[in-house]
Amino acid sequence: MAAEASLRKRPPLNLALVIDRSGSMDGTKLSYARKAARFLAGELTGRDRLAIVSFDDEVQIVVPSRPVSDPQPFIAAINTIHSGGCTALFDGWWAGATQVAEHLDPGAMNRVLLLSDGQANEGLTDQETIAANVAGLTQRGISTSAFGLGDDFDEDLMGAMAAAGDGTLAHIETPSQLADLYASELQGLTSTFGRRVSLGVRGKHGAEVVDLLNDLTPTDAGNYQLPNLRAGQELNVGLQVELPAWVPNQEILSVRLAWEAPGSGDRQSLIEHLQLPVMESEELKQLEPDDAVAEQMALLRANRERRQVIADLDRGDVISASASLGKLFGDLSAMPATPRLARELDLLSEKLALLKSDPKRSRKNLRRESQRSSLNVWESDDEQT
C-alpha cells in the first residue's frame, strides 16, 4: 500500500529515449542498450509517456510518444534497433526533444535521455550551438540528460548538454551499467521536487563575494543555476567573501534559493540573511576550525583543480598534468582522514595511474568528476563504495 501511495504521488513522466545506433555501437554496446531500454519501458506505467528514437547518420522514430499502458509494443520495437553508420547526435536529440515537446505537460517531468558512445560527426556538431539549443528547450520545461558510453564519446559536448539541459551527466564504463543508470535516473526524476533551480547571493554592507567554488552556470538575472532539487540529496555551495571593516552582527550576505515545483509554473523561493559577529583577534585564534566545512571546501577546490589538469592534457603536457594531480593528492592527504577524503584520494590515485596508461580515459573521468559540484553526475554503486 505504501508503494502504491508513493507511485500515485510521483509526477508523471514524459520521456524520450534517444539511442545512438552508429557503427561503433555494434555488438555488446547495442545489445545492452536495447536491454536497458526494455527495462525502462517495463518500469513505466500508463500515467507516463515514452518515445524511442534511434540515430546514426539518419534518425528513426522507433516508437512515437505514447502512454506506456502496455510495455510489450515498446519492447518489440526496441528489439528492431540495429547498428548503422555515422553519428548525427544533434539530429537524434532534436527528434527526441520534439517528441517530448508535442506532449509537453507542465505537471510532468519532461526529459530527453540521450545515450551515445561517439562524437557528433554528422549534421550540427558545434558544441556551443548545440548547448544553446538544449538550453532553449530547458526554458520551455524540457530537460536533457546525457549518457556517454565507453571511451570514445565527447565528454565536453555531453557535459555541456547535461548542464544546459538541467539533467544528469553519466559516463558508463561498461554497457552492463546501463540498467542501473536508468533505474537511478527514474528514481531521480520521481524524487524531484524542484526544477529550474537558481541561487542568488548578494553581499551586504560592502561585503563582496570574490569566488564561488562550484563554477555554477550564471543565469540572465545574475544568479546561478543549480541542479534539480531531489528529496534526500545533499548539495553544498562554497563561497569566498571579502569583508571591509565590520560592524558587529550586521548582515553579510543575503541568499535566495528559487525553484519551480513539478506541476506548477510559479516560482517558489527561500531567502536567508547571514550575519557575522565581530571578535577580538585572540578570540579568533582560539576558535577550533570546522572540519566538515574545511573538508567540503577542499573537495570543491579539488573538483576545480581537475579543470587545470584537463587543460594541461589538452596541451599535450602529461608531465604538468601529473604534477598538478600529484600536488592535489598530497594536499588532500595532509588533511585529517575521513571516509569522503579517502574516497577522493582513491579517485585521484586511479587518475594518476591512468595518466600513464590511458590519458584519454583519465581525461574523461576527470571531466566528469570536475562537474560534480555544478550538476547531477551519476556514479555507479562501485564508485560510491
C-alpha positions as a Markdown table, in Angstrom:
| # | Residue | x | y | z |
|---|---|---|---|---|
| 1 | Met | 0.0 | 0.0 | 0.0 |
| 2 | Ala | 2.9 | 2.4 | 0.8 |
| 3 | Ala | 4.5 | 1.7 | -2.6 |
| 4 | Glu | 1.2 | 2.3 | -4.3 |
| 5 | Ala | 0.7 | 5.6 | -2.5 |
| 6 | Ser | 4.2 | 6.7 | -3.4 |
| 7 | Leu | 3.5 | 5.8 | -7.1 |
| 8 | Arg | 0.3 | 7.9 | -7.0 |
| 9 | Lys | 2.2 | 10.9 | -5.6 |
| 10 | Arg | 5.1 | 11.0 | -8.0 |
| 11 | Pro | 4.7 | 13.2 | -11.1 |
| 12 | Pro | 4.0 | 11.5 | -14.4 |
| 13 | Leu | 6.9 | 11.2 | -16.8 |
| 14 | Asn | 7.1 | 12.4 | -20.4 |
| 15 | Leu | 10.3 | 10.9 | -21.7 |
| 16 | Ala | 12.1 | 10.3 | -25.0 |
| 17 | Leu | 14.9 | 7.8 | -25.0 |
| 18 | Val | 17.4 | 8.6 | -27.8 |
| 19 | Ile | 19.8 | 5.8 | -28.7 |
| 20 | Asp | 23.0 | 6.1 | -30.8 |
| 21 | Arg | 22.9 | 3.2 | -33.2 |
| 22 | Ser | 26.1 | 4.2 | -35.2 |
| 23 | Gly | 28.5 | 1.6 | -36.4 |
| 24 | Ser | 30.6 | 1.8 | -33.2 |
| 25 | Met | 27.6 | 0.6 | -31.1 |
| 26 | Asp | 27.5 | -2.7 | -32.9 |
| 27 | Gly | 27.7 | -5.8 | -30.7 |
| 28 | Thr | 27.7 | -5.7 | -26.9 |
| 29 | Lys | 27.0 | -2.0 | -26.6 |
| 30 | Leu | 23.8 | -2.0 | -28.6 |
| 31 | Ser | 22.7 | -5.3 | -27.1 |
| 32 | Tyr | 22.9 | -3.8 | -23.6 |
| 33 | Ala | 21.4 | -0.5 | -24.8 |
| 34 | Arg | 18.4 | -2.5 | -26.1 |
| 35 | Lys | 18.2 | -4.4 | -22.8 |
| 36 | Ala | 18.3 | -1.2 | -20.7 |
| 37 | Ala | 15.6 | 0.3 | -22.9 |
| 38 | Arg | 13.4 | -2.7 | -22.4 |
| 39 | Phe | 14.0 | -2.2 | -18.6 |
| 40 | Leu | 13.0 | 1.4 | -18.8 |
| 41 | Ala | 9.7 | 0.6 | -20.7 |
| 42 | Gly | 8.9 | -2.0 | -18.1 |
| 43 | Glu | 9.3 | 0.4 | -15.2 |
| 44 | Leu | 6.8 | 3.0 | -16.6 |
| 45 | Thr | 3.1 | 3.0 | -16.2 |
| 46 | Gly | 0.0 | 4.2 | -18.1 |
| 47 | Arg | 0.5 | 7.6 | -16.4 |
| 48 | Asp | 3.8 | 8.0 | -18.3 |
| 49 | Arg | 4.7 | 8.7 | -21.9 |
| 50 | Leu | 7.7 | 7.3 | -23.7 |
| 51 | Ala | 9.2 | 7.8 | -27.2 |
| 52 | Ile | 12.0 | 5.7 | -28.5 |
| 53 | Val | 14.3 | 7.4 | -31.1 |
| 54 | Ser | 17.5 | 5.9 | -32.7 |
| 55 | Phe | 20.1 | 7.6 | -34.9 |
| 56 | Asp | 23.2 | 7.1 | -36.9 |
| 57 | Asp | 23.6 | 9.5 | -39.9 |
| 58 | Glu | 19.8 | 9.3 | -40.1 |
| 59 | Val | 17.1 | 9.5 | -37.4 |
| 60 | Gln | 14.4 | 6.9 | -36.9 |
| 61 | Ile | 11.3 | 7.4 | -34.6 |
| 62 | Val | 11.2 | 3.8 | -33.4 |
| 63 | Val | 8.1 | 4.4 | -31.2 |
| 64 | Pro | 6.3 | 7.8 | -31.3 |
| 65 | Ser | 5.5 | 9.2 | -27.9 |
| 66 | Arg | 2.6 | 7.3 | -26.3 |
| 67 | Pro | 1.4 | 6.2 | -22.9 |
| 68 | Val | 3.1 | 3.1 | -21.5 |
| 69 | Ser | -0.1 | 1.2 | -20.7 |
| 70 | Asp | 1.5 | -1.9 | -22.1 |
| 71 | Pro | 5.3 | -2.2 | -22.4 |
| 72 | Gln | 5.2 | -5.0 | -24.9 |
| 73 | Pro | 4.9 | -2.9 | -28.1 |
| 74 | Phe | 7.8 | -0.8 | -26.9 |
| 75 | Ile | 9.9 | -3.9 | -26.2 |
| 76 | Ala | 9.1 | -5.4 | -29.6 |
| 77 | Ala | 10.1 | -2.2 | -31.3 |
| 78 | Ile | 13.3 | -1.8 | -29.3 |
| 79 | Asn | 14.4 | -5.2 | -30.5 |
| 80 | Thr | 14.4 | -4.0 | -34.1 |
| 81 | Ile | 17.2 | -1.4 | -33.5 |
| 82 | His | 20.4 | -2.3 | -35.3 |
| 83 | Ser | 23.7 | -0.5 | -35.8 |
| 84 | Gly | 24.4 | 1.7 | -38.9 |
| 85 | Gly | 26.7 | 4.5 | -39.9 |
| 86 | Cys | 27.8 | 7.9 | -38.6 |
| 87 | Thr | 26.7 | 9.9 | -35.6 |
| 88 | Ala | 24.1 | 12.7 | -36.2 |
| 89 | Leu | 23.9 | 13.3 | -32.5 |
| 90 | Phe | 22.1 | 16.7 | -32.6 |
| 91 | Asp | 19.5 | 15.5 | -35.1 |
| 92 | Gly | 18.8 | 12.5 | -32.8 |
| 93 | Trp | 18.5 | 14.6 | -29.7 |
| 94 | Trp | 16.3 | 17.1 | -31.6 |
| 95 | Ala | 13.9 | 14.4 | -32.7 |
| 96 | Gly | 13.6 | 13.1 | -29.2 |
| 97 | Ala | 13.0 | 16.6 | -27.8 |
| 98 | Thr | 10.3 | 17.2 | -30.5 |
| 99 | Gln | 8.5 | 14.0 | -29.3 |
| 100 | Val | 8.5 | 15.3 | -25.7 |
| 101 | Ala | 7.5 | 18.9 | -26.8 |
| 102 | Glu | 4.5 | 17.6 | -28.7 |
| 103 | His | 3.1 | 16.3 | -25.5 |
| 104 | Leu | 4.5 | 18.8 | -23.1 |
| 105 | Asp | 2.8 | 18.6 | -19.7 |
| 106 | Pro | 3.6 | 21.2 | -17.1 |
| 107 | Gly | 2.5 | 18.7 | -14.4 |
| 108 | Ala | 5.0 | 16.1 | -15.6 |
| 109 | Met | 8.8 | 15.6 | -15.7 |
| 110 | Asn | 9.6 | 16.2 | -19.4 |
| 111 | Arg | 13.0 | 14.9 | -20.3 |
| 112 | Val | 15.2 | 13.6 | -23.1 |
| 113 | Leu | 17.6 | 10.7 | -22.2 |
| 114 | Leu | 20.4 | 10.8 | -24.7 |
| 115 | Leu | 22.8 | 7.8 | -25.0 |
| 116 | Ser | 25.8 | 7.9 | -27.3 |
| 117 | Asp | 29.2 | 6.2 | -27.5 |
| 118 | Gly | 30.7 | 8.6 | -30.1 |
| 119 | Gln | 31.3 | 12.1 | -31.2 |
| 120 | Ala | 28.9 | 14.2 | -33.3 |
| 121 | Asn | 30.3 | 14.0 | -36.9 |
| 122 | Glu | 27.1 | 14.4 | -39.0 |
| 123 | Gly | 24.8 | 17.5 | -39.2 |
| 124 | Leu | 25.2 | 20.2 | -36.5 |
| 125 | Thr | 28.4 | 19.5 | -34.5 |
| 126 | Asp | 29.3 | 22.8 | -32.8 |
| 127 | Gln | 29.2 | 22.4 | -29.0 |
| 128 | Glu | 28.1 | 25.9 | -28.2 |
| 129 | Thr | 25.3 | 25.9 | -30.7 |
| 130 | Ile | 24.1 | 22.5 | -29.6 |
| 131 | Ala | 24.2 | 23.6 | -25.9 |
| 132 | Ala | 22.3 | 26.8 | -26.7 |
| 133 | Asn | 19.5 | 24.7 | -28.4 |
| 134 | Val | 19.4 | 22.4 | -25.3 |
| 135 | Ala | 19.2 | 25.5 | -23.0 |
| 136 | Gly | 16.4 | 26.9 | -25.1 |
| 137 | Leu | 14.2 | 23.9 | -24.6 |
| 138 | Thr | 15.1 | 23.8 | -20.9 |
| 139 | Gln | 13.5 | 27.2 | -20.6 |
| 140 | Arg | 10.3 | 25.6 | -22.0 |
| 141 | Gly | 10.4 | 22.9 | -19.4 |
| 142 | Ile | 12.1 | 20.1 | -21.4 |
| 143 | Ser | 15.3 | 18.9 | -19.7 |
| 144 | Thr | 18.1 | 16.7 | -21.1 |
| 145 | Ser | 20.3 | 14.0 | -19.5 |
| 146 | Ala | 23.4 | 12.9 | -21.4 |
| 147 | Phe | 24.9 | 9.4 | -21.0 |
| 148 | Gly | 28.3 | 8.8 | -22.6 |
| 149 | Leu | 29.2 | 5.1 | -23.1 |
| 150 | Gly | 32.7 | 3.7 | -23.3 |
| 151 | Asp | 35.9 | 5.6 | -24.1 |
| 152 | Asp | 35.2 | 7.4 | -27.3 |
| 153 | Phe | 32.3 | 9.7 | -26.6 |
| 154 | Asp | 32.8 | 13.5 | -26.5 |
| 155 | Glu | 32.8 | 14.3 | -22.8 |
| 156 | Asp | 32.9 | 18.0 | -23.3 |
| 157 | Leu | 29.8 | 18.0 | -25.5 |
| 158 | Met | 27.8 | 15.6 | -23.3 |
| 159 | Gly | 28.7 | 17.6 | -20.2 |
| 160 | Ala | 27.7 | 20.8 | -21.9 |
| 161 | Met | 24.3 | 19.3 | -22.9 |
| 162 | Ala | 23.6 | 17.9 | -19.4 |
| 163 | Ala | 24.5 | 21.3 | -17.9 |
| 164 | Ala | 22.4 | 23.3 | -20.3 |
| 165 | Gly | 19.6 | 20.7 | -20.1 |
| 166 | Asp | 19.3 | 20.8 | -16.3 |
| 167 | Gly | 19.7 | 17.0 | -16.3 |
| 168 | Thr | 22.1 | 14.2 | -15.4 |
| 169 | Leu | 25.6 | 13.5 | -16.7 |
| 170 | Ala | 26.8 | 9.9 | -16.8 |
| 171 | His | 29.9 | 8.2 | -18.0 |
| 172 | Ile | 29.2 | 4.5 | -18.4 |
| 173 | Glu | 32.4 | 2.5 | -18.3 |
| 174 | Thr | 30.7 | -0.8 | -19.4 |
| 175 | Pro | 27.3 | -1.4 | -21.1 |
| 176 | Ser | 26.3 | -3.6 | -18.2 |
| 177 | Gln | 25.9 | -0.5 | -16.1 |
| 178 | Leu | 23.1 | 0.9 | -18.2 |
| 179 | Ala | 20.2 | -0.7 | -16.4 |
| 180 | Asp | 21.5 | 0.6 | -13.0 |
| 181 | Leu | 21.8 | 4.1 | -14.6 |
| 182 | Tyr | 18.3 | 4.1 | -15.9 |
| 183 | Ala | 17.0 | 2.9 | -12.5 |
| 184 | Ser | 18.8 | 5.8 | -10.9 |
| 185 | Glu | 17.5 | 8.3 | -13.4 |
| 186 | Leu | 14.0 | 7.2 | -12.9 |
| 187 | Gln | 14.4 | 7.4 | -9.1 |
| 188 | Gly | 15.9 | 10.9 | -9.5 |
| 189 | Leu | 13.0 | 12.0 | -11.7 |
| 190 | Thr | 10.3 | 10.8 | -9.4 |
| 191 | Ser | 12.0 | 12.3 | -6.3 |
| 192 | Thr | 12.5 | 15.7 | -7.9 |
| 193 | Phe | 10.6 | 18.5 | -6.1 |
| 194 | Gly | 12.3 | 21.5 | -7.6 |
| 195 | Arg | 13.4 | 22.2 | -11.1 |
| 196 | Arg | 14.9 | 25.3 | -12.9 |
| 197 | Val | 16.6 | 26.0 | -9.6 |
| 198 | Ser | 18.6 | 29.2 | -9.1 |
| 199 | Leu | 20.8 | 30.5 | -6.3 |
| 200 | Gly | 21.2 | 34.3 | -5.7 |
| 201 | Val | 24.0 | 35.5 | -3.4 |
| 202 | Arg | 24.3 | 39.2 | -2.7 |
| 203 | Gly | 26.9 | 40.8 | -0.5 |
| 204 | Lys | 25.6 | 43.4 | 2.0 |
| 205 | His | 27.2 | 46.5 | 3.6 |
| 206 | Gly | 30.3 | 46.3 | 1.5 |
| 207 | Ala | 30.9 | 42.5 | 1.8 |
| 208 | Glu | 31.9 | 41.1 | -1.6 |
| 209 | Val | 31.6 | 37.6 | -3.0 |
| 210 | Val | 35.0 | 37.1 | -4.7 |
| 211 | Asp | 34.7 | 33.4 | -5.6 |
| 212 | Leu | 32.1 | 30.7 | -5.9 |
| 213 | Leu | 33.9 | 27.3 | -5.9 |
| 214 | Asn | 31.2 | 25.4 | -7.6 |
| 215 | Asp | 31.7 | 27.0 | -11.0 |
| 216 | Leu | 27.9 | 27.2 | -11.5 |
| 217 | Thr | 26.4 | 28.5 | -14.7 |
| 218 | Pro | 25.3 | 32.1 | -14.4 |
| 219 | Thr | 21.7 | 33.0 | -15.2 |
| 220 | Asp | 20.4 | 36.0 | -17.1 |
| 221 | Ala | 19.3 | 37.6 | -13.8 |
| 222 | Gly | 22.8 | 37.5 | -12.3 |
| 223 | Asn | 22.1 | 34.4 | -10.2 |
| 224 | Tyr | 23.5 | 30.8 | -10.6 |
| 225 | Gln | 21.9 | 27.7 | -12.0 |
| 226 | Leu | 21.7 | 24.7 | -9.6 |
| 227 | Pro | 20.8 | 21.1 | -10.3 |
| 228 | Asn | 17.3 | 19.9 | -9.7 |
| 229 | Leu | 16.3 | 19.6 | -6.0 |
| 230 | Arg | 15.8 | 15.9 | -5.2 |
| 231 | Ala | 14.5 | 14.6 | -1.9 |
| 232 | Gly | 17.3 | 13.3 | 0.3 |
| 233 | Gln | 20.1 | 14.7 | -1.9 |
| 234 | Glu | 22.8 | 16.9 | -0.3 |
| 235 | Leu | 24.0 | 20.0 | -2.1 |
| 236 | Asn | 26.9 | 22.1 | -0.9 |
| 237 | Val | 28.0 | 25.5 | -2.2 |
| 238 | Gly | 31.3 | 27.1 | -1.3 |
| 239 | Leu | 31.8 | 30.9 | -1.2 |
| 240 | Gln | 34.8 | 33.1 | -0.6 |
| 241 | Val | 33.8 | 36.5 | 0.8 |
| 242 | Glu | 35.9 | 39.6 | 1.2 |
| 243 | Leu | 34.9 | 41.9 | 4.1 |
| 244 | Pro | 35.6 | 45.6 | 4.8 |
| 245 | Ala | 35.9 | 46.8 | 8.4 |
| 246 | Trp | 32.9 | 45.3 | 10.1 |
| 247 | Val | 30.2 | 46.3 | 12.5 |
| 248 | Pro | 29.0 | 43.5 | 14.8 |
| 249 | Asn | 26.0 | 41.4 | 13.8 |
| 250 | Gln | 25.1 | 43.3 | 10.6 |
| 251 | Glu | 24.2 | 41.3 | 7.5 |
| 252 | Ile | 27.0 | 39.9 | 5.5 |
| 253 | Leu | 25.0 | 38.1 | 2.8 |
| 254 | Ser | 21.5 | 37.5 | 1.5 |
| 255 | Val | 21.0 | 34.1 | 0.0 |
| 256 | Arg | 17.9 | 33.3 | -2.2 |
| 257 | Leu | 17.0 | 29.9 | -3.4 |
| 258 | Ala | 14.3 | 29.8 | -6.1 |
| 259 | Trp | 12.7 | 26.8 | -7.9 |
| 260 | Glu | 9.6 | 25.6 | -9.6 |
| 261 | Ala | 7.7 | 22.5 | -8.3 |
| 262 | Pro | 6.6 | 19.9 | -10.9 |
| 263 | Gly | 3.1 | 20.8 | -11.9 |
| 264 | Ser | 3.5 | 24.5 | -11.1 |
| 265 | Gly | 4.8 | 27.3 | -13.2 |
| 266 | Asp | 5.0 | 29.6 | -10.2 |
| 267 | Arg | 8.4 | 30.3 | -8.7 |
| 268 | Gln | 8.9 | 29.5 | -5.1 |
| 269 | Ser | 11.7 | 30.9 | -3.0 |
| 270 | Leu | 13.5 | 30.7 | 0.3 |
| 271 | Ile | 15.6 | 33.7 | 1.5 |
| 272 | Glu | 18.1 | 33.7 | 4.3 |
| 273 | His | 20.1 | 36.6 | 5.7 |
| 274 | Leu | 23.5 | 35.8 | 7.1 |
| 275 | Gln | 25.1 | 37.8 | 9.9 |
| 276 | Leu | 28.6 | 37.9 | 11.3 |
| 277 | Pro | 29.8 | 38.8 | 14.8 |
| 278 | Val | 33.0 | 40.7 | 15.4 |
| 279 | Met | 35.6 | 39.1 | 17.7 |
| 280 | Glu | 39.0 | 40.1 | 19.1 |
| 281 | Ser | 41.9 | 38.6 | 17.2 |
| 282 | Glu | 42.9 | 36.5 | 20.2 |
| 283 | Glu | 39.4 | 35.0 | 20.4 |
| 284 | Leu | 39.6 | 34.2 | 16.7 |
| 285 | Lys | 42.9 | 32.3 | 17.2 |
| 286 | Gln | 41.3 | 30.2 | 19.9 |
| 287 | Leu | 38.4 | 29.1 | 17.7 |
| 288 | Glu | 38.5 | 25.5 | 16.5 |
| 289 | Pro | 38.2 | 25.1 | 12.7 |
| 290 | Asp | 35.1 | 23.4 | 11.5 |
| 291 | Asp | 36.4 | 20.1 | 10.0 |
| 292 | Ala | 33.3 | 19.4 | 8.0 |
| 293 | Val | 33.4 | 22.8 | 6.3 |
| 294 | Ala | 37.2 | 22.5 | 5.7 |
| 295 | Glu | 36.6 | 19.1 | 4.1 |
| 296 | Gln | 33.8 | 20.3 | 1.8 |
| 297 | Met | 35.8 | 23.3 | 0.7 |
| 298 | Ala | 38.8 | 21.1 | -0.1 |
| 299 | Leu | 36.5 | 18.8 | -2.2 |
| 300 | Leu | 35.1 | 21.7 | -4.1 |
| 301 | Arg | 38.6 | 23.0 | -4.8 |
| 302 | Ala | 39.6 | 19.5 | -5.9 |
| 303 | Asn | 36.8 | 19.5 | -8.5 |
| 304 | Arg | 38.0 | 22.8 | -9.8 |
| 305 | Glu | 41.7 | 21.8 | -9.8 |
| 306 | Arg | 40.8 | 18.9 | -12.2 |
| 307 | Arg | 40.0 | 21.5 | -14.8 |
| 308 | Gln | 43.6 | 22.7 | -14.7 |
| 309 | Val | 44.8 | 19.1 | -15.2 |
| 310 | Ile | 42.4 | 18.8 | -18.2 |
| 311 | Ala | 43.9 | 22.0 | -19.6 |
| 312 | Asp | 47.4 | 20.5 | -19.3 |
| 313 | Leu | 46.3 | 17.3 | -21.0 |
| 314 | Asp | 44.7 | 19.3 | -23.9 |
| 315 | Arg | 48.1 | 21.0 | -24.5 |
| 316 | Gly | 49.7 | 17.5 | -24.6 |
| 317 | Asp | 51.6 | 18.2 | -21.4 |
| 318 | Val | 51.1 | 15.0 | -19.4 |
| 319 | Ile | 54.1 | 15.8 | -17.1 |
| 320 | Ser | 52.4 | 19.0 | -15.9 |
| 321 | Ala | 49.0 | 17.2 | -15.6 |
| 322 | Ser | 50.7 | 14.5 | -13.4 |
| 323 | Ala | 52.4 | 17.1 | -11.3 |
| 324 | Ser | 49.2 | 19.1 | -10.7 |
| 325 | Leu | 47.3 | 15.9 | -9.9 |
| 326 | Gly | 50.1 | 14.7 | -7.6 |
| 327 | Lys | 50.1 | 18.0 | -5.7 |
| 328 | Leu | 46.3 | 17.8 | -5.2 |
| 329 | Phe | 46.7 | 14.3 | -3.9 |
| 330 | Gly | 49.4 | 15.5 | -1.5 |
| 331 | Asp | 47.3 | 18.4 | -0.2 |
| 332 | Leu | 44.3 | 16.2 | 0.5 |
| 333 | Ser | 46.5 | 13.5 | 2.1 |
| 334 | Ala | 47.7 | 16.1 | 4.6 |
| 335 | Met | 44.1 | 16.7 | 5.9 |
| 336 | Pro | 42.5 | 14.7 | 8.7 |
| 337 | Ala | 41.4 | 11.3 | 7.4 |
| 338 | Thr | 37.6 | 10.9 | 6.7 |
| 339 | Pro | 35.7 | 8.4 | 4.6 |
| 340 | Arg | 34.9 | 11.1 | 2.0 |
| 341 | Leu | 38.5 | 12.2 | 1.7 |
| 342 | Ala | 39.6 | 8.6 | 1.5 |
| 343 | Arg | 37.3 | 8.0 | -1.4 |
| 344 | Glu | 38.5 | 11.2 | -3.1 |
| 345 | Leu | 42.1 | 10.1 | -2.7 |
| 346 | Asp | 41.2 | 6.7 | -4.3 |
| 347 | Leu | 39.8 | 8.6 | -7.3 |
| 348 | Leu | 42.9 | 10.7 | -7.7 |
| 349 | Ser | 45.2 | 7.7 | -7.3 |
| 350 | Glu | 43.2 | 6.0 | -10.1 |
| 351 | Lys | 43.5 | 9.0 | -12.4 |
| 352 | Leu | 47.3 | 9.3 | -11.7 |
| 353 | Ala | 47.7 | 5.7 | -12.8 |
| 354 | Leu | 45.5 | 6.2 | -15.9 |
| 355 | Leu | 47.6 | 9.3 | -16.9 |
| 356 | Lys | 50.4 | 6.9 | -17.6 |
| 357 | Ser | 48.5 | 4.1 | -19.2 |
| 358 | Asp | 45.4 | 5.7 | -20.8 |
| 359 | Pro | 45.4 | 9.6 | -20.7 |
| 360 | Lys | 42.2 | 9.8 | -22.8 |
| 361 | Arg | 40.2 | 7.7 | -20.3 |
| 362 | Ser | 41.8 | 9.7 | -17.4 |
| 363 | Arg | 40.6 | 12.9 | -19.0 |
| 364 | Lys | 37.0 | 11.6 | -19.4 |
| 365 | Asn | 36.8 | 10.7 | -15.7 |
| 366 | Leu | 38.5 | 13.9 | -14.6 |
| 367 | Arg | 35.9 | 15.9 | -16.7 |
| 368 | Arg | 33.0 | 14.1 | -15.1 |
| 369 | Glu | 34.4 | 14.5 | -11.6 |
| 370 | Ser | 35.1 | 18.2 | -12.2 |
| 371 | Gln | 31.4 | 18.7 | -12.8 |
| 372 | Arg | 30.1 | 17.1 | -9.6 |
| 373 | Ser | 29.7 | 20.4 | -7.8 |
| 374 | Ser | 27.7 | 22.1 | -10.6 |
| 375 | Leu | 25.3 | 19.4 | -11.9 |
| 376 | Asn | 23.8 | 15.9 | -11.1 |
| 377 | Val | 26.5 | 13.4 | -12.0 |
| 378 | Trp | 25.7 | 9.7 | -11.9 |
| 379 | Glu | 28.1 | 7.4 | -10.1 |
| 380 | Ser | 27.8 | 3.6 | -10.1 |
| 381 | Asp | 27.5 | 1.6 | -6.9 |
| 382 | Asp | 31.1 | 0.6 | -7.3 |
| 383 | Glu | 32.3 | 4.2 | -7.3 |
| 384 | Gln | 30.1 | 5.1 | -4.3 |
| 385 | Thr | 31.6 | 2.4 | -2.2 |
